Amino acid sequence: MKKLSFGLATALACAAPAWAVPLNGLKGQGLNAIYGSYAPRGDCTAEPRLSIDDSGFTFRANGRVVKSVRVEQALSYLGPDYRGISLVFFPFPVSDDDFGPVVMKVNDGERRGVIRLEADFAPGRRVDPFQVALTRSSPYSRCAAAKR
């Protein structure tokens, strides 16, 4: 499968009411500005925390490490006319038709270096304690040593 360039994917998003693009890693996607380590209050000495780099997202919580290489970038999540700095991802997609219950907003509220993880745990759906720990600790800030 060919990767869409970020510019092409953004242009396509404007033509559709809702659009998410699968990304297998972040290298070459024009997302270098969000690379770094993040934790609640920017304290990366504790968990939970997350890292963003060329290979994707790495989440640490409850003594577990989960690497999300395949993620969905929700290009039209904030509306077709959105022009701000926030980006939205589904970091734990279940299948092509199910993006999973967690939404990750990078540069949340137009604030660089702030990530918010939110969840929509549907009634009757098994809740992953790892994902609960990540969402309950939100928002995350870029760690002091990694601030740009």
C-alpha positions in Angstrom: 0.0 0.0 0.0 1.3 3.4 -0.9 1.5 6.1 1.7 -0.3 9.3 1.0 1.7 12.5 1.5 0.4 14.7 4.3 -0.5 17.4 1.7 -2.4 15.1 -0.5 -4.2 13.5 2.5 -5.2 16.9 3.7 -6.6 17.9 0.3 -8.6 14.7 0.2 -10.0 15.3 3.6 -11.6 18.5 2.5 -13.6 16.6 -0.1 -15.1 14.1 2.4 -17.3 14.6 5.4 -15.1 12.4 7.6 -11.7 11.1 6.7 -9.0 9.1 8.5 -5.8 8.0 6.8 -3.9 5.0 8.0 -0.2 5.7 8.8 2.3 3.0 9.2 4.9 4.9 11.1 5.3 8.7 11.0 8.5 9.0 8.9 8.1 11.3 6.0 4.6 12.5 7.0 5.7 16.0 7.9 4.9 15.5 11.6 8.4 16.1 13.0 7.3 19.1 15.0 5.2 16.8 17.3 8.1 14.4 18.0 9.2 14.1 21.6 8.2 12.7 25.0 5.1 13.7 26.8 3.7 13.1 30.3 1.2 14.6 32.8 2.7 18.0 33.8 5.7 17.2 31.6 7.2 14.9 34.2 8.7 12.0 32.2 10.2 10.4 35.2 6.9 8.7 36.0 4.1 6.9 34.2 2.0 7.2 32.2 3.9 8.8 29.4 4.2 8.7 25.6 6.8 9.2 22.9 6.4 10.2 19.3 9.0 9.5 16.7 9.5 8.3 13.1 8.3 4.8 14.1 5.0 6.0 15.6 3.7 6.3 19.1 5.0 4.5 22.2 2.8 4.5 25.3 3.9 3.5 28.8 1.4 2.9 31.6 0.7 0.3 34.3 4.1 -1.2 33.8 3.3 -1.9 30.1 4.8 -0.5 26.9 2.6 -0.5 23.8 4.0 0.6 20.5 1.4 1.9 18.0 3.0 1.7 14.6 -0.2 1.7 12.6 -2.4 4.6 13.6 -5.2 6.5 11.9 -4.9 10.3 11.4 -8.3 11.8 11.5 -7.8 14.6 9.0 -11.4 16.0 9.1 -12.1 15.4 12.8 -12.0 19.1 13.6 -14.1 20.1 10.6 -13.4 20.6 6.9 -12.5 24.3 7.3 -10.1 23.8 10.2 -6.7 25.5 9.7 -5.2 25.4 13.2 -2.2 23.5 14.6 -4.1 20.7 16.3 -3.9 17.1 14.9 -6.1 14.2 15.8 -5.2 10.5 15.7 -6.8 7.2 16.6 -3.7 5.5 18.2 -5.3 2.1 18.9 -7.3 1.1 15.8 -9.1 -2.2 16.0 -9.8 -2.8 12.3 -10.4 -0.8 9.1 -14.0 -0.1 10.3 -13.3 0.5 14.0 -10.8 3.2 15.0 -10.9 2.1 18.6 -12.2 4.0 21.6 -9.2 6.4 22.2 -8.8 9.8 20.4 -5.5 11.6 20.7 -5.5 15.3 20.1 -2.0 16.8 19.6 -1.5 20.5 20.2 -4.8 20.3 22.0 -6.6 23.6 22.2 -4.1 25.2 19.9 -1.4 24.8 22.5 1.9 23.4 21.2 3.2 20.5 23.2 -0.1 19.5 24.8 -1.7 16.2 24.1 -5.1 15.1 25.2 -6.2 11.5 25.2 -10.0 10.9 25.4 -12.0 7.8 25.3 -15.5 6.7 24.3 -15.8 3.4 26.1 -19.1 2.1 24.7 -21.5 0.3 27.0 -20.8 -3.5 26.9 -17.4 -3.1 25.3 -14.5 -4.5 27.1 -12.4 -1.7 28.6 -8.6 -2.0 28.4 -7.1 -0.9 31.8 -4.1 0.4 29.9 -6.2 2.7 27.8 -8.1 3.8 30.9 -4.9 4.7 32.7 -3.7 6.8 29.6 -7.0 8.7 29.3 -7.4 9.4 33.0 -4.0 11.0 33.2 -4.6 13.4 30.4 -3.6 16.0 29.4 0.1 15.4 28.7 2.8 18.1 28.2 6.1 17.9 26.4 8.7 16.8 28.8 11.1 19.6 30.0 14.2 18.0 28.4 12.4 17.6 25.1 10.8 21.1 24.8 11.6 22.9 21.6 
